[in-house]
Amino acid sequence: MPDIGDFTGFQQDDTENGNTNNTTQTGTDSTDTTSDADDFDRMDVSLVGSDQGIGILSASEGLRIDEEVDNTSLHAYITVENRRSVRIGTYLIASYPDGERLFARITALEYAQEFRSDDANEIHARRAMRSQGIDEHDYKFIATLEPVAVLYEEGGELKRRMTDRVPVPETIVRSATDTEEIKTGLKIPDDGIFLGHLAVGGQRVKTAAQPPTIDYRLKDDYEAGDPLVFRHTLIAGGTGSGKTHGAKNILRQYLGRRYEMDDGRSPQMAVVQFDPQDEYAQMHDDNADLDADTARQYEREGIAHGGHDDTIAFVPKVGNASYAANHHRAEQVEFTIPFSMVKDNKWLVARGGLNDNQYNAITELLDRFFRQYGDAGTYKDFRSFLSPGLREELSESGQIHEATFNAVLRRTGGFSDLFDQDATPVTDLIHELVRPGGLTVVPTYHLNSSRNKETIVLALSSLLVDQKLSNDPKYERIEETPLIVGMDEAHNFLTDAESAQARKVIGKFTEAAKQGRKERLGLFLITQDPQDIADPVFKQVNTTVVLNLGDEDAIQSVNIPSTLESKVPYMEKGQMVVYSPDNSEPVEIIGLSNCVTRHGRE
């Protein structure tokens, strides 16, 4: 075929008299009126047999696999009839001559000049505007590919390795539609906790299997490595992104599952979920909108659904605040925080930021108080204990300066509605709080004071963490039970701050996160402001699930690959990015459109 890619002749329109003049460049046969498209149509582009795939690998710009990603050059020419079906992010397969396969994804798409000049001058622009559309044969459609892995057979099993060989030019490229190929290429486990279905550009990836979707699951057994739940999970999403819906669906998958402990036992997972918006106790109830066909589909896919009968709303008694729960049928248990819990977490009784000098003073005062009163000492007793006489004694002895004593007196005030209320102390309810297979929800929506909400959450979560980390735990039930501590609006409780008590809190939860795998403790953090979660805690999170976020600082803070980061502001409700390096390649998924339990206050 002649090299008509260099043809630069054009058709000039005489807009005044309606005539059209054909003008050609020197070197072009002006008597040949055959169009380039006609030349193409006359060519024999048929193959023996039928076309396969969506295009071929092109070496026109080089075909190179390199250890340095930026030096890799991998492009595919996409045939006209297949151009509408490809998207950025589409997964493709190109086979090597020996049967190994290159698994890749599309990272860029472009039209390139082929047969005609595409100079955007006035004449060409007017012609294009008047035409009924371009002939796509006149342009190359090129996909830039990112090699993900090489797939190969070993012992009858499909495996993956890093991309270490270059494919042959003009290798046929086909869409990845085989579930095994895609899961192997992306390192997605076959079994585990269901999060959603693999997607590209907001559309579920379709396969030739039944069901035609690819389930994305988190590793959850010891043969494949430690269950990732004990290496912690963060769900980040803005208002209306579906993060609570998604969090409920994920937590529901853990309820009823068993985990091996060091002593050989395999008790069921317990979940304690702190709930600032009073939404999670609804997990006790079925979703009335979940039809029978959908339920059967979930069962075929191994997705747990339906209300969880062993759900208890653990309601904190604070002053005159009342808890009204007509939106769920879960059992309610009222409790209070005994002042004795302050003995091990002295920062619980401090309002506002304490500097180191003030924190040391409150520590000394509380130690002295508990030596005198024991665990029976109440908050009211402590306030009486901080007497003018004690202030004078400590000031004269040089132990605590008078100004520091007064600061402690101010900062420990205002807790009379919180500690030692007319309800059962939570320390007497440990067997109800932590139940193998049980979901305990701690609502705080009915509390007016943000400081009281924070104290309740930190008091209970610290109790659970301390017992998990202790070499001599007081409550064996906590020690012996695999446990998820779920914290919605986690940015309000685990924020980075300079105060002494904030450093104590962050230090405690950082240590808990580090020891979670050993102690069978998983943190499940939910937030719309991930940038506000203290970095030492954030660094211990292995699985990050990101829904729609509009704030640039929030998006950057979740530390996902830039190729996925750019999608986050445009994701619709239920769309997610999953970044879990020990589980799979970073991917986009779509969660279930239905909540597997009751959700909403209708």
C-alpha positions in Angstrom: 0.0 0.0 0.0 1.4 3.5 -0.8 2.4 5.7 2.2 -0.6 7.8 2.2 0.0 8.9 5.8 2.0 11.8 4.3 -0.8 12.9 2.0 -1.3 16.6 2.6 -3.7 17.6 -0.2 -6.9 19.4 0.9 -10.2 20.3 -0.5 -10.8 24.0 -0.6 -14.3 25.3 -0.1 -15.4 28.5 -2.0 -18.0 29.7 0.4 -19.0 32.7 -1.8 -19.9 30.8 -5.0 -20.5 27.3 -3.6 -17.8 25.8 -5.9 -15.4 23.2 -4.6 -11.8 23.1 -5.9 -9.6 20.1 -5.6 -6.0 21.0 -5.0 -3.2 18.5 -4.5 0.4 18.9 -3.5 3.2 18.2 -6.0 4.1 14.6 -6.1 0.5 13.5 -5.8 -1.4 12.3 -8.9 -4.1 14.9 -9.4 -6.0 12.6 -11.7 -6.4 9.9 -9.1 -9.7 10.6 -7.4 -9.7 7.5 -5.3 -9.9 8.3 -1.6 -7.5 7.0 1.1 -10.5 5.2 2.7 -11.2 3.5 -0.6 -7.7 2.3 -0.7 -8.0 0.8 2.8 -11.3 -0.8 2.0 -9.8 -2.6 -1.1 -6.9 -4.0 1.0 -7.1 -7.6 2.1 -7.1 -7.4 5.9 -8.7 -10.7 6.4 -7.1 -13.5 8.5 -7.3 -17.2 8.2 -10.2 -17.8 10.6 -12.0 -15.1 12.5 -10.5 -12.0 14.3 -9.5 -12.6 17.9 -9.1 -10.0 20.6 -9.4 -6.3 20.4 -6.1 -5.4 18.7 -2.4 -6.1 18.6 0.7 -4.9 20.3 2.4 -2.2 18.3 6.2 -1.7 18.1 6.0 1.6 16.2 7.0 3.6 19.3 9.1 0.8 20.8 8.1 -2.2 22.7 10.0 -2.3 26.0 9.7 -3.8 29.5 12.0 -2.1 31.9 12.8 -2.3 35.7 12.1 1.4 35.7 8.4 1.9 35.2 9.0 5.2 33.4 11.2 3.5 30.8 8.6 0.9 29.9 7.0 1.3 26.5 4.0 -0.9 25.8 1.3 0.1 23.3 -1.6 -1.7 21.6 -3.4 -0.8 18.4 -7.1 -1.1 18.9 -9.2 -2.0 15.9 -12.1 0.2 14.9 -14.9 -2.2 16.0 -13.5 -2.5 19.5 -12.7 1.1 20.3 -16.0 1.8 22.0 -15.5 -1.0 24.4 -12.2 -0.1 26.0 -11.7 2.3 28.9 -8.8 3.5 30.9 -8.3 0.9 33.5 -9.5 -2.0 31.3 -7.6 -5.2 32.0 -6.0 -7.0 29.0 -4.2 -10.2 28.2 -1.3 -10.7 25.6 0.1 -14.2 25.2 3.8 -15.1 24.8 4.7 -17.7 22.2 5.3 -20.3 24.9 1.9 -19.9 26.5 2.7 -17.5 29.3 0.5 -14.4 29.4 1.1 -10.8 30.1 -1.6 -9.2 32.3 -1.8 -5.5 31.8 -4.1 -2.5 32.3 -4.9 0.4 30.0 -3.5 3.7 31.4 -4.0 6.0 28.4 -6.0 6.1 25.2 -5.3 8.4 22.2 -6.1 8.9 18.5 -3.0 9.3 16.3 -2.7 10.5 12.8 -2.9 7.7 10.2 -3.9 8.4 6.6 -5.0 12.1 6.4 -3.5 15.2 7.8 -5.3 16.3 10.9 -4.2 19.9 10.8 -6.8 22.0 12.7 -7.0 24.9 10.3 -10.1 26.7 9.2 -10.7 24.5 6.2 -10.4 21.3 8.0 -12.5 22.6 10.9 -15.3 23.6 8.6 -15.3 20.3 6.8 -15.4 18.4 10.0 -18.3 20.5 11.3 -20.3 19.9 8.2 -19.6 16.1 7.9 -21.7 13.4 9.4 -18.7 12.1 11.4 -15.2 11.0 10.8 -14.1 7.7 9.3 -12.2 6.0 12.1 -10.1 4.1 9.6 -8.3 7.3 9.1 -6.9 7.3 12.6 -4.9 4.9 14.7 -6.4 4.3 18.2 -3.6 3.5 20.6 -3.8 2.2 24.1 -0.9 2.7 26.5 -0.5 -0.3 28.7 0.9 -0.8 32.2 2.2 -4.4 32.7 0.9 -5.8 35.9 2.2 -9.4 36.0 3.2 -12.4 34.0 0.8 -15.3 34.4 2.1 -18.9 34.0 1.0 -22.4 34.8 2.8 -24.5 37.4 1.6 -27.9 38.6 -1.8 -27.2 37.0 -2.2 -24.0 38.9 -2.2 -20.5 37.5 0.4 -18.3 39.2 1.8 -14.7 38.8 5.2 -13.1 38.9 6.7 -9.7 38.2 6.8 -8.7 34.5 10.2 -9.9 33.4 9.9 -10.4 29.6 8.8 -8.4 26.6 6.0 -9.7 24.4 6.4 -10.2 20.7 5.3 -7.3 18.3 1.8 -7.7 16.8 0.8 -10.1 19.5 -3.0 -10.3 19.7 -4.4 -8.4 22.7 -7.7 -9.5 24.2 -9.9 -8.3 27.0 -9.4 -10.2 30.3 -12.7 -11.9 30.9 -11.5 -15.1 32.7 -12.1 -14.9 36.5 -9.0 -16.9 37.3 -6.8 -14.8 35.1 -8.0 -11.5 36.5 -7.8 -12.7 40.1 -4.4 -14.1 39.7 -3.2 -11.1 37.8 -4.4 -8.7 40.5 -3.5 -11.1 43.4 -7.1 -11.1 44.6 -7.8 -14.0 47.0 -10.5 -16.5 46.1 -11.7 -16.7 49.7 -12.1 -14.2 52.6 -14.2 -11.3 53.6 -16.3 -9.9 50.8 -15.9 -6.2 50.2 -17.5 -5.7 46.7 -17.1 -6.5 43.0 -14.1 -5.5 40.9 -14.9 -2.5 38.7 -13.3 -0.2 36.1 -14.6 3.4 35.7 -17.7 2.7 37.9 -18.7 -0.4 35.9 -18.4 -3.9 37.3 -15.9 -6.0 35.4 -17.8 -8.7 33.5 -16.7 -12.2 32.9 -18.0 -15.2 31.0 -18.7 -17.1 34.2 -21.7 -17.2 36.4 -22.1 -14.9 38.2 -20.5 -12.6 35.6 -18.8 -10.5 38.3 -15.5 -10.8 40.2 -15.8 -10.7 43.9 -13.1 -8.8 45.9 -12.2 -10.4 49.2 -9.7 -9.8 52.0 -7.5 -12.6 53.3 -9.0 -14.1 56.4 -7.2 -17.4 57.2 -3.9 -18.3 58.6 -2.8 -20.5 55.7 -2.6 -17.4 53.5 -1.0 -15.3 56.2 -2.5 -13.7 59.2 -6.1 -12.5 58.7 -5.9 -8.9 57.6 -8.7 -7.9 60.0 -6.0 -8.0 62.7 -3.8 -5.7 60.6 -6.5 -3.1 60.7 -8.9 -1.4 58.3 -9.7 2.3 57.5 -12.9 3.4 55.7 -12.7 7.0 54.5 -15.6 8.7 52.7 -17.4 12.0 52.6 -21.0 12.6 53.6 -23.4 10.7 51.3 -20.6 8.5 49.9 -22.1 5.3 51.5 -19.4 4.7 54.0 -21.8 3.6 56.8 -23.7 1.4 54.4 -20.4 -0.1 53.3 -19.0 -0.5 56.9 -22.2 -2.4 57.9 -21.8 -4.7 55.0 -18.2 -5.5 55.8 -18.7 -5.9 59.6 -21.6 -8.2 58.9 -19.2 -10.6 57.1 -17.1 -11.0 60.3 -19.9 -11.9 62.6 -20.1 -15.7 62.9 -16.5 -16.3 61.7 -14.0 -18.1 63.8 -10.4 -17.3 64.5 -7.7 -19.5 66.0 -6.2 -18.3 69.2 -2.8 -19.2 70.7 -4.3 -21.9 72.9 -5.8 -23.7 70.0 -9.3 -22.6 70.5 -11.3 -21.0 67.6 -14.0 -18.8 69.1 -16.2 -16.5 67.0 -15.2 -12.9 66.4 -16.7 -10.3 68.7 -17.4 -6.8 67.5 -17.6 -3.6 69.7 -18.7 -0.7 67.5 -18.8 2.9 68.7 -21.7 4.7 67.1 -21.9 8.5 67.1 -25.0 8.6 64.8 -26.9 5.6 66.3 -27.0 3.6 63.1 -25.2 0.3 63.8 -27.7 -1.2 66.2 -29.9 -1.7 63.2 -27.7 -4.5 62.2 -29.9 -6.6 64.6 -32.7 -6.3 62.0 -33.2 -7.6 58.5 -33.4 -5.3 55.5 -37.0 -5.4 54.5 -36.1 -4.2 51.0 -33.9 -7.2 50.3 -35.9 -9.4 48.0 -35.7 -13.2 47.9 -33.9 -13.4 44.6 -31.1 -11.0 45.7 -30.8 -12.9 49.0 -30.3 -16.2 47.1 -27.7 -14.5 44.9 -25.8 -13.4 48.0 -25.9 -17.0 49.3 -24.5 -18.3 46.1 -21.7 -15.8 46.3 -21.0 -16.6 50.0 -22.1 -13.2 51.3 -23.5 -13.1 54.8 -26.8 -11.2 55.0 -29.7 -10.6 57.3 -30.0 -9.1 60.7 -27.6 -10.4 63.4 -29.7 -11.6 66.4 -26.8 -11.3 68.9 -26.7 -7.5 68.8 -26.9 -5.4 72.0 -27.1 -1.7 72.2 -24.8 -0.8 75.2 -26.3 2.6 76.2 -24.1 4.9 78.4 -26.0 6.5 81.3 -25.0 10.2 81.4 -27.0 12.7 83.5 -30.6 13.1 82.4 -29.9 12.1 78.7 -32.4 9.6 77.4 -31.9 7.1 74.6 -34.9 6.6 72.3 -34.5 3.7 69.9 -37.6 3.1 67.8 -35.5 2.4 64.7 -34.1 -1.0 65.8 -35.2 -4.0 67.9 -31.8 -4.7 69.5 -31.7 -5.4 73.2 -30.6 -2.4 75.3 -28.2 -2.6 78.3 -27.6 0.6 80.3 -24.2 1.1 81.9 -22.1 3.7 83.6 -18.3 4.5 83.8 -17.0 3.8 87.3 -14.4 6.3 88.5 -12.1 3.4 89.2 -11.4 3.2 85.5 -9.5 6.5 85.8 -6.8 4.7 87.9 -5.3 3.1 84.8 -6.1 5.9 82.4 -5.7 9.2 84.3 -6.3 11.4 81.2 -9.9 10.4 81.2 -10.7 12.9 84.0 -9.1 15.9 82.3 -11.0 18.4 80.3 -8.9 20.4 77.8 -5.3 20.1 77.0 -2.9 19.4 79.8 0.8 20.3 79.5 3.4 17.8 80.9 3.6 19.6 84.2 -0.1 19.5 84.8 -0.4 15.9 83.6 2.3 14.9 86.1 0.4 16.7 88.8 -2.9 15.0 88.1 -1.1 11.6 88.0 0.4 12.2 91.4 -3.0 13.4 92.9 -4.9 10.4 91.5 -2.3 8.0 92.7 -2.6 9.5 96.1 -6.4 9.4 96.0 -6.6 5.7 95.0 -4.1 4.7 97.7 -6.5 6.4 100.2 -9.9 5.4 98.8 -9.1 2.3 96.7 -11.3 1.2 93.8 -14.4 2.2 95.7 -13.5 5.9 95.4 -16.0 7.9 93.4 -15.7 11.1 91.3 -17.5 12.9 94.1 -14.9 11.7 96.6 -12.1 12.8 94.3 -13.5 16.3 94.0 -13.7 16.5 97.8 -10.2 15.1 98.1 -8.9 18.2 96.1 -9.3 20.4 99.2 -7.7 23.7 99.9 -5.8 22.0 102.7 -4.3 19.5 100.3 -3.3 22.4 98.0 -1.6 24.2 100.8 0.2 21.0 102.0 1.6 20.2 98.5 2.5 23.7 97.8 4.5 24.1 101.0 6.3 20.8 100.5 7.2 21.9 96.9 5.5 18.8 95.4 2.8 20.7 93.3 2.8 24.4 92.8 -0.4 26.2 93.8 -1.1 27.4 90.3 -0.7 23.9 88.9 -3.0 22.5 91.6 -5.6 25.1 90.7 -5.3 24.2 87.0 -5.9 20.5 87.8 -8.9 21.5 89.9 -10.4 23.4 87.0 -9.6 20.8 84.3 -11.0 17.8 86.3 -14.4 19.6 86.9 -17.6 19.0 85.1 -17.7 15.1 85.2 -20.5 14.7 87.8 -23.0 13.6 85.0 -20.6 11.1 83.6 -19.0 8.9 86.3 -20.8 6.7 88.7 -24.3 7.2 87.4 -27.4 5.1 88.5 -26.6 2.1 86.2 -24.5 -1.0 86.3 -20.8 -0.3 86.0 -19.4 -1.4 82.7 -16.7 -3.3 84.6 -19.4 -5.6 85.9 -20.7 -6.2 82.4 -17.7 -7.5 80.6 -19.3 -10.8 79.6 -22.1 -8.8 78.0 -19.8 -6.2 76.4 -17.6 -8.8 74.7 -19.4 -11.9 73.4 -17.9 -14.4 71.0 -20.1 -14.0 67.9 -21.8 -10.9 69.3 -22.1 -7.3 68.1 -22.1 -4.7 70.8 -23.0 -1.2 69.7 -22.2 1.8 71.9 -24.4 4.8 70.8 -23.5 8.3 71.9 -25.8 10.3 69.7 -28.1 11.0 72.6 -25.4 12.7 74.6 -25.2 16.5 74.3 -21.6 17.1 75.4 -18.9 16.2 72.9 -16.5 15.8 75.8 -18.7 13.2 77.4 -19.0 11.4 74.1 -15.2 11.4 73.7 -14.7 10.2 77.3 -17.2 7.3 76.9 -15.6 6.1 73.7 -12.0 6.4 75.0 -12.8 4.8 78.4 -14.4 1.7 76.8 -11.9 1.3 73.9 -9.0 1.8 76.3 -10.4 -0.9 78.6 -10.6 -3.3 75.7 -7.1 -2.4 74.4 -5.5 -2.5 77.8 -6.8 -6.0 78.5 -5.7 -7.2 75.1 -2.2 -5.9 75.7 -1.9 -6.8 79.3 0.4 -9.6 80.5 -1.8 -10.1 83.5 -5.4 -9.2 82.3 -8.2 -8.8 84.8 -10.9 -9.9 82.4 -10.1 -13.2 80.6 -13.1 -12.9 78.4 -11.5 -10.0 76.5 -8.1 -11.7 76.3 -9.6 -15.0 75.0 -11.9 -13.5 72.4 -10.9 -12.3 68.9 -12.1 -8.8 68.8 -12.8 -5.9 66.4 -13.0 -2.4 67.9 -14.9 -0.3 65.4 -14.8 3.5 65.8 -16.9 5.7 63.6 -15.8 9.4 63.3 -12.4 8.1 64.4 -10.8 11.5 63.7 -12.6 12.8 66.8 -10.8 10.3 69.1 -7.5 9.5 67.5 -6.4 12.9 66.4 -2.9 14.1 66.5 -2.4 16.8 69.2 0.3 18.2 71.4 -1.4 17.8 74.8 -0.1 15.3 77.2 -3.3 13.3 77.3 -3.5 13.2 73.5 0.0 11.7 73.3 -1.1 9.1 75.9 -4.1 8.1 73.8 -2.2 7.9 70.5 0.6 6.0 72.2 -1.9 3.4 73.5 -3.7 2.9 70.2 -0.4 2.8 68.2 0.8 0.0 70.5 -2.5 -1.8 70.1 -2.3 -1.6 66.3 1.3 -3.0 66.4 0.3 -5.9 68.6 -3.1 -6.5 67.0 -2.0 -9.5 64.9 -0.6 -11.2 67.9 -3.4 -10.4 70.3 -6.3 -11.0 67.8 -7.3 -7.4 68.0 -8.5 -5.5 64.9 -9.1 -1.7 64.7 -11.9 -0.8 62.2 -11.8 3.0 61.8 -14.4 5.0 59.8 -13.9 8.7 59.1 -14.6 11.5 56.7 -11.4 13.3 57.7 -8.6 10.8 57.4 -6.0 13.6 57.5 -6.9 14.2 61.1 -6.1 10.7 62.3 -2.7 10.6 64.1 0.0 9.4 61.8 1.4 6.8 64.1 -2.0 5.0 64.2 -2.6 5.5 60.4 0.7 3.9 59.5 -0.4 0.7 61.1 -3.5 0.3 58.9 -3.0 -2.3 56.2 -6.3 -2.1 54.4 -7.6 1.3 53.3 -11.1 1.6 51.6 -11.7 5.0 50.1 -15.1 6.2 48.9 -15.9 9.6 47.5 -13.9 12.4 49.1 -14.0 16.0 47.9 -11.3 17.5 50.1 -7.9 17.5 48.5 -6.0 17.2 51.8 -8.2 14.2 52.8 -7.5 12.5 49.4 -3.8 12.9 49.6 -3.7 11.7 53.2 -5.0 8.2 52.4 -1.9 7.5 50.5 -3.3 5.6 47.6 -1.6 5.4 44.1 -2.0 8.5 42.0 -3.8 6.6 39.2 -6.6 5.8 41.7 -6.4 9.0 43.7 -7.5 11.1 40.7 -10.8 9.1 40.5 -11.8 9.6 44.1 -13.6 13.0 43.7 -15.7 11.6 40.9 -16.8 8.3 42.4 -20.5 7.7 42.8 -22.1 6.3 46.0 -20.8 2.9 46.7 -17.8 3.1 44.4 -14.5 2.4 46.3 -10.8 2.2 45.9 -9.1 -0.6 47.9 -5.5 -0.2 48.8 -4.3 -3.3 50.7 -0.7 -4.2 49.6 -0.7 -7.5 51.5 -3.9 -8.6 49.8 -3.9 -7.4 46.1 -2.9 -4.8 43.6 -4.7 -1.5 44.2 -8.1 -1.8 42.6 -11.5 -0.1 42.2 -14.6 -2.0 43.4 -18.3 -1.4 43.8 -20.0 -2.4 47.0 -23.4 -4.0 47.2 -26.3 -1.7 46.3 -28.3 -3.2 49.1 -27.3 -3.1 52.7 -27.3 -6.6 54.0 -29.0 -5.5 57.2 -31.4 -2.8 58.0 -30.1 0.7 57.2 -31.9 4.1 57.5 -34.6 5.4 59.8 -37.6 4.9 57.5 
